């Protein structure tokens, strides 16, 4: 395997050095390390949940605008908007709490958790 190098005129070759990643993980460790894998999956789940809650909010607003003044349709649209806002808040709080817990709880360095 050939390593790429940078050569400046009149200077020596400068080999590319590996870029350090946070907490010593490499890209391969994401799939071999259970913690890295779960963290990646949870990030995707949070983004999907935020998208769905935002979609539900837009759907509720659309239904509210085109309810035609009917009380039953207005009530359904208001409920949909309320549930969407609650979903956004819960999802954002869960994301913030998970990130905060990840920052204050250091990863274990070997051994068992017992």
KAZINOR-V403026 format. One record per residue. N is the residue number from 1. D_FIRST is the distance of its C-alpha to the first C-alpha in whole Angstrom. Layout:
BEGIN
N:D_FIRST  N:D_FIRST
END
This chain:
BEGIN
1:0  2:4  3:6  4:10  5:13  6:16  7:19  8:22  9:25  10:26  11:24  12:21  13:17  14:17  15:14  16:13  17:15  18:15  19:18  20:20  21:22  22:26  23:27  24:23  25:22  26:19  27:19  28:18  29:21  30:23  31:23  32:23  33:26  34:29  35:30  36:28  37:28  38:32  39:32  40:30  41:32  42:35  43:34  44:34  45:37  46:39  47:38  48:39  49:42  50:43  51:42  52:45  53:47  54:47  55:48  56:51  57:52  58:52  59:53  60:56  61:57  62:57  63:59  64:62  65:62  66:63  67:65  68:68  69:70  70:70  71:71  72:69  73:66  74:66  75:66  76:63  77:61  78:62  79:60  80:57  81:57  82:58  83:55  84:52  85:53  86:53  87:50  88:48  89:50  90:49  91:45  92:45  93:46  94:44  95:41  96:42  97:43  98:40  99:38  100:41  101:41  102:37  103:37  104:40  105:39  106:36  107:34  108:34  109:32  110:32  111:35  112:38  113:40  114:43
END
